Amino acid sequence: MANTHVSRSSVFIKLLRFQELDPVIGKNCTANVGNGRSYHYADLANVLRTVKLSLSTCGLVLTQIIDGQDLITRLIDPESGEFIESRFPMELAGLTWHQVGSAITYARRYAILAMLSLAAEDDDAQVTTEKPVTAQLGDCPHCGETMTIGPKTGQPYCKPCFLAKRNGYASMNGSHA
């Protein structure tokens, strides 16, 4: 997560109370990834259902909004007005509406887990260990690195340029926006 804003202390005391409750987020869905492989995971509705009651018990409110292409997750103490905020940049250009919805749902789920220091049992990360497809994609016109296919979007991208854009830089070498 980037651009984290942290205010005073009462929100942290309430967050500590929440963490002491130790909510357990169980796997409630199954995803089939092909070749007879599947995995179980906790979907967004289950994550929200699990954390909202515990947060409310501790006097905290969780909000999430989209601002441009940033997902803003905020944990608020309504009594003091203090909050913890995290912005997560999302690359949505070129996606279909269905892909945008999936990307937002996925980002919301992981932003909540990160904000609250929770871990749902989930083996999505195995996708990051698979080798990207690079055949016949050529080189990035901006930096010359080999283009790959994004595992979530199916769209070609260049990792150095993607990381530079995600981190708020025009590019790794300044040659493009």
Sequence and secondary structure as in RCSB ss.txt:
>XXXX:A:sequence
MANTHVSRSSVFIKLLRFQELDPVIGKNCTANVGNGRSYHYADLANVLRTVKLSLSTCGLVLTQIIDGQDLITRL
IDPESGEFIESRFPMELAGLTWHQVGSAITYARRYAILAMLSLAAEDDDAQVTTEKPVTAQLGDCPHCGETMTIG
PKTGQPYCKPCFLAKRNGYASMNGSHA
>XXXX:A:secstr
 EEEEE  SHHHHHHHHHHHH       EEEEEETTEEEEE  HHHHHHHHHHHHHHTT EEEEEEETTEEEEEE
E TTT  EEEEEEE   TT  HHHHHHHHHHHHHHHHHHHTT      TTHHHHS    TT  B TTT  B EE 
TTT  EE HHHHHHHHTT S SSSS  
